[in-house]
Amino acid sequence: MIAYGEVILAFTIPATSDSASLTVPASVLDTVAGNDTDSIQLHPKSQRSVRVRWTEGGLPREQTFDLLPEPKHTPRALPDEWTPVP
């Protein structure tokens, strides 16, 4: 989950190993934003931080971010059906 003030963005993907829920600051998106289409990897470093790895300009990058506390509310369940928006 990405938190920015009172707004939370939840991004869910199939996990290839043990699943985890991480809440990171929105600044992570600013840091990894770019033109590369390579994957962004989140590796829990401790209970309070996460190591983020990505590629920028063909060069590997890595930075550690502090995790945020888990949100106090539960995000809504995703809908069963999606409707395209024109």
C-alpha angles and dihedrals in degrees: 000000000000117000126202113170106303094341120096125191113200118201118186127188133165109273122228092204137007111345124232138175115230128182111204131175119262088246087079088070091050091050098050097037113120147111098279117107095205120120126271114225126206115199118182106232097182138335088282105039144042130205112224120202126188142143123254121182089348092303124112114244131192134183135167121228132189114246120235123230114272111268114265092228130059115244115240118266115260116257120259091228130038125207120209115239115219 
